[in-house]
Amino acid sequence: MTNLKLVGLEKKERTVISVGNVRFGEGFVIIAGPCSVESEEQMVETALAVKKAGADMLRGGAFKPRTSPYAFQGLGLEGLKILAKAREATGLPFATEVLDTRDVSWVAEFADMIQIGARNMQNFSLLKEVGKLQKPVLLKRGMYSTLEEWMNCAEYIMNEGNPNVVLCERGIRSFETYTRNTLDISAVPAAKELSHLPVITDPTHGTGKVSLIEPMSLASAAAGSDGIIIEVHRNPAEALSDKDQALTPAQFSVLVRKVRALAKFMEGMK
């Protein structure tokens, strides 16, 4: 991968990306929150719960790319305003997804970190647009994408002048049908062999099963991940999207304790 002029390891030291007071590449970052912003009460209540459990950042979709055009697709601008209220209530910065080049500038006015989702990983116009900002970008790996394709998409962003990219392995499509996707844990150390950028994982989308999120979060920490992003809902049964893969606040609290302990142990082994 000789064409990775900015993403590649010509830069010898590991890059640290700051999002508010959160630093990707120093310690283990845990991002948590619901799949979709559904109401102010739902978002703020969940945000307070994940902060109490030990999350470093919030997540929540104001815009949601859905397979069906009839599924809930988010609250848009109202959702961004609600996320800002959740940030105010907790002091935690938040990441949210942008789907369209036309929305980048005003989503950036609200968000602390802009997410490029798996379906948009190779939306090159969108990559260039977020590359014109200095706002941190969470770049998810496409579900059918190779490591080289993923790295080159980060290169697109950085080539426009934005060095603040965090890579996120979120699971790839395989022939396996038991899990929603196949979380490629090997992508964590592999990405770190190819790039100086921080790498986190998404055990929620990587498995699609509540029972597998905790063990794959632990596996991510053991593999050297710089963090995880987890879906948490105050009442998953009522969630308007991805209810089958959302943790309750109580389940998330248990996960945080275990993952923090393992991440601290792994740090001590370096």
N, C-alpha and C positions, 0 to 999 in steps of 0.2 A: 504494500500500500504506500508506494513512494509519493503519491500525489497529495498526501495529507500534510501540507505545508504548515498549517496552523494547529490542527488537531493532534498531529503525530508527536512522537517523543523526541523531536529535535529540541524541544523545551524539556530539559532534564528534570526539573523539580515538578512535583505535583501541584496542580492549580487548586486554589481555594476560592470558592465562589460565595460571596456574602449576600444574604437576603435578609435585610434588617439586621438583627443581632444573631442570626443563624448563619453558620459557616459550614458549607458543604466541603468536605475534604479534611476537616478537623473534627474528630469525634464522629458519632453516629447520629444522623438526623432522622427523626420520625415525623412524617407528615400524615395527618389524619383528618377525616371529615366525611360527610355524605357524598354519594355519587352526584346527586343533584341538589341544588338549592331549591327547596319547595315552599318555604315560608320563613319569615323572620324568626318566629318562635322555634321552629324546627332547627334552623341553622345555629342560632345563638345557644340554644340548650345543648346541642351536640358539641358545639365549640367549647363551651365551658366544661363539658364532661371530658373531652379529650385533653384539654389543658390540665385538668386535675389529675388525669392518668399519666401525664408526662410527655405529651406531644410537644414538638418544637414549632410546628407550622400547621396551618389549616389547609384543607383542600375542599373544593365544592364546585360543581359545574353550573355556571350561569347559562352556558350554551352546551347542549348535549347532542353529539352526532349519534343518531339511532338508526338501526337497521330498517325499522318500519317507519314510514312517514307519519303514521298515526300514533306513535309512541310519544310520551312527554319529552319535549326537547328543550326544556329549561325556561327560565323567566327573563333571560336577556338582561337589559339594563337594570331592571328591578332586582335581579339576582346579584348583580355586582354591588348595588347599594347595600343589600343585605349582608354580603360578605364583608363589606367595609364596616358595618355595624358589629359583626362578629369579631372582627379584628380589634375594634375599639373596646369591646367588652372583655376581651381576653389578653390583649397585648401581643397576640401571635400574628405574624405575617401570613398571607395566604397565596396559594397558587391556584390559578384557574385557566381553563382551556380557551383558546381563540380558534375559530373555525374559518374565518374569512379575512382576506386582506383589508377589506373595508372597515373591519372592526378593530384592527390592531391598535390604532392610536388611542381610541377612547377606552378600550379594555386596559391598556397600559396605564391610563390615568388612575385606575382603581387598584389593579393587581400589583402585588409585590414580586410575583414571579409568573411568567406566562408559560403555559403548557402547550406544547405541540403534541397532539395525540397520535396514536398509532396509525389511524386512517389518513392523517395528513403529513406523515413523516416525509414523504416525497412530493409534497405540494411546494414546489420550488419557489413560486411567487410568494407564498406565505413565509417560507424560510428567509427569503431576502428581506421581506418587510420587517420581521422581528429582528433581523440582523442590523437594521438601521437604528435600532434603539440600543440603549445601554442597560436595559432591563434584563435581569436574569431569565434564562429560558430553560425549561425542563423539556428535553427532547426524548419522547418515547420511541422505542424501536418499533418499526412496522411489523405486523403479524406475519408477513411473508418475506421479511427483509434479512439479508445477510449482514454480518458485522461490517463488511466493507461499505455496503450501501448506507448503513446507519452512520458510520463515521463520516462519510462524504456529505451527508445531510448536515451534520454538525459543522463541517467545513464551509458549507454554503452560508450558514449563519455568521460564522466567525470572519469569513471573507468580506462581509459587508461592514465589518468594524465592531461587532459585538462579541467580546471574548467570554461572556458570562454564560456558559452552557454547562448544564448538568445532564448527563446521559441517564436514561431510565430503561432498563430491561423489563418488559411487561408481559413476556410470554409470546411464543410464536405458534402458528398453526402447524399441527402435525396430524398423523393418521389417528392419534389417540382421541377417543370421544368421551372418556370418563371425566376429564377435566376440560374446562372451557378453552384453555390454551395450555401449552407446555412451557413452564417457566424455565428458561435456559440459564441455570445457575452458572454454567461454565462461561457464559458471556461476561460475567463480572470480572474474573481475573483476565480473561482474554481481552476485554476492552481496555483494561489497565496495562496490558502489554503493548497495546496499539496507541494509547492516548494518555495524556497527562490530565484529562478532565475527570472530575468526580463521577462516580457511577453508583446509582441506586437501583433498587428493584421494586416491582409492584406485585407482591404476592397475591393481591386480591384478584386482579385480572389474569394473572399468571395461572391461577388455579380455578377460580370461579366457585370454590367450595369453602365454606366457613371452616370445616374441619381441617383443611390443609393450609390455611393461611399462617397459623402459628408455626408449624414445622418448617414451612418454606421461608418464613421470616428469619428463623434461627439459622437455616441453611445459608441464607443470604449474608447474615452477619459472619458466619464461619468462612464464607468464600471471600470475604474482604470488602463487601459492599460498604459504601459510605452512608447508607440509609435505606429506608423503605417508605413507601406511600401506601396507606391502608384506608379502605372504606369503612366508616363507622356511622351508624344511624341510631338515633335515640330509640327507635322502635322499627327494626328492619321489616317486620310484617306489613307496615304501613308505607314503606318506601315506594316512591313512584318509579324508580328505576333501580335495577340490580339488587333487589331485595334478598336474593338467595346467596349473595356473597358479602353482605354487610355484617360486620361485627356489632354486637351490643357494646355500650360503654364498659360494662363489667368484663366482657371477654377481652376487650382491648386493653384494659388495665392489667390483666394477667399477662397478656402478650408483652406489653412494655417492660414489665419487671424482668421477665425471662430474657428478652432480647438485649436489654441494657446490660444485664449481668454477663451475657456471652460476649457482647461487643467490648466490654471492659476487659474481659479475660483475653480476647484476641489482641487487643491493643497492647496488653502486657507481654504478649508473646513476640512482639516485633523486635 
